[in-house]
Amino acid sequence: MFERHNTGERAVLVHLDLGGPSDPDEINEFHDLALSAGAEVVTYVSGSRRHPDPKLFVGRGKAEEIKHVVLGEKADLVIFDHSLSPSQERNLEREFGCRVVDRTGLILDIFSQRARSFEGKLQVELAQLRHLSTRLVRGWTHLERQKGGIGLRGPGETQLETDRRLLNQRINQIRKRLERVDSQREQGRRGRDRADIPTVSLVGYTNAGKSTLFNTLVGSRVYAADQLFATLDPTLRRLDLRGEDPVVLADTVGFISHLPHDLVAAFKSTLQETTDASLILHVVDAASHQRATCISEVNDVLQQIGAEKVHQIEVFNKIDLLADFEPRMDRDEKGQVIRIWLSAKTGEGTDLLVSALAEYFRKNHVTQKVRLNPGDGRLHALLFERGSVLNETSTDEGGWEMDIDISEREFRRLLKEEPVLENCIIE
């Protein structure tokens, strides 16, 4: 039986055109994924088939070709731009004499390198364990050290059964820890709900510039780089809107085509910030030739997590990479903002985005005429403090008549804090 090695990152990349030619951008993305994982790409093997081979995925002839390439290049790793079944992966490892990683395993490896927070590391480990639980080939004996190997095995229990049992124990342990973390995150969401503070969630294909836009808008220092999955851990910051109540801006993990289902499931609590958001800013790389495909892939993931009904505004980023392109705001036939063209890197057009956010949340405003008595000085001061007074005239009794324009949630809050306001409204 082939033993899995722990050293070496020289990689041979394999991509098959199944049922037709692939887009060059997809192949470039695969290459970028391998580089993001830290692989040293030594060569690239391509081919075409109508259907994957059940045993070796690539077929006997192509497998022999890859084997010769692995030996000639002294490669330690073969990475497939496809999802392999556990048996296919084992058969190929036996054939090549080196590690074989499919697209899912590659993405999971990148995530494991990028996770920084306690929650993020647990989520990635859970996804990895779920993925690898079907690929047990004497690969998990190190887990015995957690509880000690002697005495753990029952009569007649094989090593593989022991590994699988220990693996399931670890999965259950991580799930319980994530439930506690999720409970804390839910408390934060409930707190924002009680304060009636809306959340705006940034989503988009990986490397579309979400974190750069996040930093530009809120003046934060979230890590941002020109690489796939530069950031994983969600970050929430307050964003002040001109003349409006502040919102919470949430930067989330980037999406990618064929995002592993185990990963989506593991990051469910993190992605809940998007599901519960009042508005989604869908960040798109405007300079990408595949932007339509990327938009579709992101919308597919949003549907998976139940966020497809949350209102979206598309943010076409990186216009600095387009020739003779100016920032602009696109509207639909009803006059509602549907798209902003900007550059998060240079800051061009970000003022349009802030204006669009202010306009969106201004829709839920209340316009009222109120008459205050001379003794309502506190309420008079609060209305001015909220910046909601359009005009004011003094009454003969020494009070005030005011026209106010205030957000619906702030109006409800004032009614709760100052019940007298309800009696001051002029019908």
CORWOHU-V876938 format. One record per run of one state. SS is the DSSP state (helix for helix, strand for strand, loop for the rest). FROM is the first residue (numbers start at 1). TO is the last residue. Records with the same first field share a line. If there is no record, write none. Layout:
SS->FROM-TO, FROM-TO
//
This chain:
loop->1-9, 19-23, 37-39, 50-52, 54-56, 58-59, 74-76, 81-85, 97-98, 102-102, 115-117, 133-140, 147-158, 195-198, 206-209, 219-234, 240-246, 252-254, 256-260, 267-267, 276-278, 286-290, 305-311, 318-318, 322-327, 332-336, 342-349, 363-364, 373-376, 386-388, 395-399, 418-419, 426-427
strand->10-18, 40-49, 53-53, 57-57, 77-80, 99-101, 199-205, 235-239, 247-251, 255-255, 279-285, 312-317, 328-331, 337-341, 365-372, 389-394, 400-407, 425-425
helix->24-36, 60-73, 86-96, 103-114, 118-132, 141-146, 159-194, 210-218, 261-266, 268-275, 291-304, 319-321, 350-362, 377-385, 408-417, 420-424
//
